[in-house]
Amino acid sequence: MKIKLGLVFVGLIIACLLSFLRPGAYDHYRFYTHGYLKKQETEAVKGTVKLFSSRISGFYSTGFVAGINTFPAEKMVKRRIFQDIRNWEESNRLLVMDRDKSTFKQIIFYAPDTASAEVDENWFVVFQDRLSRQYISAKKGNILTVRYYLKKKWGRWIIIEYDVYNQGDKLPPVPVERVLKWE
Amino acid sequence: MGIVRNFVKNFNGSLVLFVTVIYLIAYILFQLSGLFAPRPENIVRVLHHGPALAGASMLVLAGLTGLLSLYFRLDIEKPKPDAVLVYCAVLLIGSGILTSSLFRFEGRVVINEGQDIPLLTESYDKNSLYERKYAKPPTGKLLISAISPLLSSSNKPLLRHSAQVLYQKDPSAPFLRFNIGSIIPTFFKGYSYRIVDVGYSPHFFLFDGKGNSIKDLYAVMKLFPPGTEDSFRFDMIIPHTFYIKYYPDASLVADKLEQQRPVGGALFNVRISRNLDMIVANSYFAHDDVIPVDALTLSLGDVKKWVEISIVCDQGVYLILFGIVLVTFISIRKVIALRLR
C-alpha cells in the first residue's frame, strides 16, 4: 500500500513538472495564482483603452496621423478609422469627438495575453467644415457601451476589435473561443 | 540476449503500469484544468503533447514487455486471463495514442444550404485545421442539399440538427448521398462527419446613392437561436459595422414592435455603428426593407441556413476506445468476482 501511495506521488510530481516545462506554462500559472500580476495587467488594459480613446478623438478632430505609432490598435482597426476620416474629408467635413466620461464596468482575462473590457462612454460629436472649422451640425450626445477586445503583443496591450452598443442594452456573451484564437 | 530474456521473464509490469497510468491521467487533468495553458480544444490534442506521448510510449513498452514476460513464464505458470487482457488493453491504448499523433486529421467547414464546397485546405476554418505528420485530408466536393428545420413548429430552437449531404469524389464521379447529425458522427469513406453548429446567412445588398449595387453577398452569421446577435462588415469598402439579430417569425418580438408595423413574416433587428458613432439603433426591418446608411443604402434579402461540419479522420482513436472497452470489461469482471467472494 505504501509503495502504491509512493508511486502515485511520483506520478503526480512528474506530471506537474512536465506541465510546467511546456512553453508559456509557468507565466500562465503565475498569472492566475498571483493576484498582483492580474492587478498590474488590469491597470495596463485601462491605460490602453484610455490611450485609444484620446488618440481616436485626436485623429478625427484634426485628420492628422500624429501619434499613430503609439495608437494601440490592430492594423484593420486603424484602417477602418482612417478610411472613415478620409470619407468625411472627401465631403469637406471633420467629425469632432469629445469624450465626456468613461466608466469601466468590467475587465475579464481569458488568458494572460487576452482580455475584454466593457466601458460606458459618453461622447459629444459635432461636424465642422474642414477648412473653416465652423460648426455645420448641432452638438450631439453619443452615449455608448463599448466592449474592447485586447491582446498583449510585444509587451503591450493592443485593441484588436471592438463592439458598440447602446448604454443600458443587455450585452451578448463574449465569444471566448473566437477571441482566444484571434492573433 | 540471455540477460534481456531474464529481465523480461522477471518483469513485474504492474508497478510500472500503475505509475505510468497515474502520470498520464494527472498530466491530462493538469492540462484540461486551464492552470498551465488556455483550455485545449479537446482531450485528443492534449494526448499529442510530448509528455503524453512519452507516457504512451511507456504504456506500449510496458504492455509488450508484460506480454513477453507472461510468454517466457509459460513453463513456470499458466498466465492469468486478466493479466493478458490488461497488458493487451494497455498496448492498445498506448499504440492508439501514438497512431493518433501521427495520422489525425481534423477540420471544420461552413456550408450554406444549396452550396457546394471543394474539400481544399483553404475551405476549412484555419483555426480549426489540425493535421498531423502523416494525416490524409479528404478530397472531393461536398454539397448540402437540405438542412433540417432549425426551429420547431412552436418556434423553439431544436436541440438536434440534421442535414443531407451530397459527396462527389471528382467532377466525373456520381454524387453519393448521406445524412449527418449533430449528436452521433456519421462515418463515410473513412472520415467521420458531424454538425457542430448551425445558423443563418442573410443576403446583404449594399447600394450607392443612385441605387447601383456596390456589393452583395451571403454573410455567415451566428444568428441562431433567434435573438442571438452577430456582426458583419464590408471590409475594405465601408467602415460601418452591422449588428444583426434575426427572427424567422416576427411574433417572437411582437411586444417590441411599433404599432404601425404589422406582425408577421420574418424580421431583422439592425444596429449600425460607424466606429464609435451609433447611427442606427435597435430598429426592426423586414426582408428587402431599405435601410439608410449615411449616403448609402443597405437591404437584407433572403436568408439561407448554414451548418458547420466537423470532419475527422483518426485511426488511433478506435484503438484507444477498444482499449478502454477492454479495461471496462476487466474492471466489471473484477467487481463481479469480488462480490461473489
Chai-1 contact restraints between the chains, C-beta under 6 A:
chainA,res_idxA,chainB,res_idxB,connection_type,confidence,min_distance_angstrom,max_distance_angstrom,comment,restraint_id
A,L7,B,F18,contact,1.0,0.0,6.0,A-B,restraint_1
A,L7,B,V19,contact,1.0,0.0,6.0,A-B,restraint_2
A,V8,B,I22,contact,1.0,0.0,6.0,A-B,restraint_3
A,V10,B,V19,contact,1.0,0.0,6.0,A-B,restraint_4
A,G11,B,V19,contact,1.0,0.0,6.0,A-B,restraint_5
A,G11,B,I22,contact,1.0,0.0,6.0,A-B,restraint_6
A,G11,B,Y23,contact,1.0,0.0,6.0,A-B,restraint_7
A,G11,B,A26,contact,1.0,0.0,6.0,A-B,restraint_8
A,L12,B,A26,contact,1.0,0.0,6.0,A-B,restraint_9
A,I14,B,Y23,contact,1.0,0.0,6.0,A-B,restraint_10
A,A15,B,Y23,contact,1.0,0.0,6.0,A-B,restraint_11
A,A15,B,A26,contact,1.0,0.0,6.0,A-B,restraint_12
A,A15,B,Y27,contact,1.0,0.0,6.0,A-B,restraint_13
A,A15,B,F30,contact,1.0,0.0,6.0,A-B,restraint_14
A,L18,B,P51,contact,1.0,0.0,6.0,A-B,restraint_15
A,S19,B,F30,contact,1.0,0.0,6.0,A-B,restraint_16
A,S19,B,F36,contact,1.0,0.0,6.0,A-B,restraint_17
A,A25,B,F36,contact,1.0,0.0,6.0,A-B,restraint_18
A,H28,B,F36,contact,1.0,0.0,6.0,A-B,restraint_19
A,H28,B,A37,contact,1.0,0.0,6.0,A-B,restraint_20
A,Y29,B,L35,contact,1.0,0.0,6.0,A-B,restraint_21
A,Y29,B,F36,contact,1.0,0.0,6.0,A-B,restraint_22
A,R80,B,P239,contact,1.0,0.0,6.0,A-B,restraint_23
A,I81,B,N275,contact,1.0,0.0,6.0,A-B,restraint_24
A,Q83,B,P239,contact,1.0,0.0,6.0,A-B,restraint_25
A,D84,B,P239,contact,1.0,0.0,6.0,A-B,restraint_26
A,D84,B,N275,contact,1.0,0.0,6.0,A-B,restraint_27
A,A111,B,P38,contact,1.0,0.0,6.0,A-B,restraint_28
A,V164,B,S273,contact,1.0,0.0,6.0,A-B,restraint_29
A,V164,B,M278,contact,1.0,0.0,6.0,A-B,restraint_30
A,N166,B,A281,contact,1.0,0.0,6.0,A-B,restraint_31
A,P172,B,E229,contact,1.0,0.0,6.0,A-B,restraint_32
A,L180,B,P38,contact,1.0,0.0,6.0,A-B,restraint_33
A,K181,B,N127,contact,1.0,0.0,6.0,A-B,restraint_34
